[in-house]
Amino acid sequence: MPVRNGFVVFQNNEAIEVHTGKLPTIVVLNGSDVELPCTFSSCMDFKNSDFWWTFRKNKTSEETKIIHIKLKDKRPQIFPSEEYDRVTFIGNIKEKNISLLLADVDFEDNGFYTCYFKNPQEMNQEANASLELSVVSELVEVDNTVTVIILSVIGGLIGFIILIFIIKKLVMFIIKRVGKKK
């Protein structure tokens, strides 16, 4: 805490965050619909905030805005890009959700989607989070055979150890009973 001329100076800390879920990459089947998740948090009121999503084909290409959501007294005004007519806002601002639905995805939708949040209540701080969308022609089934074998061996070992302890307790109980009868 800095002290200036005998006065304690408190710093004003603002904090806004944006999250796009736990997975950095979403794999989706060509022709299906996919939700692009995005949530935000703010320490301050967000009644006149701005939210927008952008798309980049790859990490070096230029960003293109695909939707802009402007809050006017916490009421969303949605401005979709004419170029991205398959994008629908499905979030709920009251629940701090600004997710999108991308309908009928195709291979041209492969790329990076970034969700932005700008809050004028917090000195116009801006936060963003990105996710990668990977469109595939068929979903590959994951072979879990090795995982199942490893878990079976570990489970068997744990069961065997428990069985040994039970046998030990039983033998000790029998020895104690036999010792009391003599």
N, C-alpha and C positions, 0 to 999 in steps of 0.2 A: 504494500500500500504506500504510494508515494506521499510525502508530506511537503507542502509548499507554503512558506510563510506562516507556519503554525496551523495550516488547515490540512485536513486529510482529503486527498483527492480520490474519489471512487471512479473506477473505469466503468463505462457503459458497455456491457457485453451483449451481443446479439447472437442468436443461434437459429439457423434454419437448416433443415436437412431434407434430402430427397432420397428415396430408396426405390429400387426396381426389383425387389425380391431377392431370394437367396441364390438363384442361378444366374450366372453371368451370360449364359447362352441358352436360348430357347430353340429347341429343335421341333419343327412342325412339318406335317405332311402336306405336300403340294395340293392345293384345292380346298384345304380346310380353313376354318376360322381360328384365330389365335388372339388371346388377350395379352396386351402389352401392359404389365402391371407397373403402377407408380403410386407411391404414397409420399406425403410430405409431413413435416412437423415444423412448428414455429413457436418461439417463446412469446411472441407478441400476437396481436390481432392480425388477421390476414384479409380484412374485408375488401380492400381494393388492390389485391395482388394480381400478378400476371403468371400464367402457366403456359408453356408451349412445348411441343414435341418437334424434334428434328430427325431427319434421316440422312445417313451417309452410306454410300455404297461400300466404301472401304475407309480405312483410317486416314488416307491422304486426300480423299475427295472432299468437295465442299458440302457443307450442311445445307439442307433444304428444309424449311419450316413446313410441317404437314398439318398442324392445327395450333390455334392460339385461343386460349381461354382467358378472358378478362373478367375479373370480379368487380361488380358495381354493388356495393353494400352487401356483399356475400352472395349475390345472385350472379350465376355464371352467364356470360355472353360468349357464345362459341363461334369462332371464325375458322371453319375448315378450309383447307387449301382446295381449290378446284381440281388441282392435279391429282390429289389423293382422295378420290370419291369413295373408296372402300373403307375409309377410316371413320369410326364412330366413337364419340366420347361416351364411355359407360361408367365413369367414376361418379363419386358423390362427394362434393366439396365439403359438406358438413362432416363427413367421416374422414376427411383429409385424403381422399382417394382421387387421383386424376388419371386413371387407367383408360386405355383405348382398346377397341376391338378392331382388328384388321381382318376383313372378310375376304374369303376366296384367295388365299395367298398363292403367289406363284414365285418362280425362281428369281424374278426381278426384285422381289422384296427382301432377298438376302442382304444383310448389312447391319449397320449399327443405328439403334434408335436411342435418342437421348431425351430425357424428360427434364424440363427446367422449371424453376420456381423463383420468382422475384417478388420481394415483399417491401413496399415503400414504408411500412411501419418500422422496419428494421434497417433504416438508412439505405434502402434499395439494395440490400444484400441479395445475392443470387446464388442458388445452389443447383446442381444437376446430378443426374445419375444415368448411366448408359447400360444397355444390354445389346447383345448380338442375337439376331434372328437368323437361323439356318433352316432353309427350306429344303426338304429331301423328297425324293420320289417314292421311297418306301422306308418305313421305320425298321431299323435293324434290331432283332431280338437279342438281348444280352444273354450270353451263356454264363449261368451262375453255377456250373458244375463244381469248379474249384472252390468257390466260396462255400457251397453246401458241404463238400468233403472236409474242409478245414473246420467249419463249425461243428460238424458231426464228431470229428476227432476230439476237439476241445470239450464238447458236451460229454462224450464218452469218458474222457479222463476225469472230468469233474465228478461224474456219476460214480466212477470207480473209486475215487478218493473218498467220497461220501460213504460208499459201501464198506470200505476198509474201516472208517471211523465207527460205523454202526456195529460191525463185527467185533471191533476192539471193545466197545462199550458193553456188548453182550457177553463177551468172554470175561471181562472184568466183573460184571454183575454175577455171573455164574461162579467164578472163583470166590467172590465175597460170600455168596450164599453157602457154598460148600465149606468154606472156612468157618462160618458161624455154627454149622451143624456139628463140627468136630469138637 
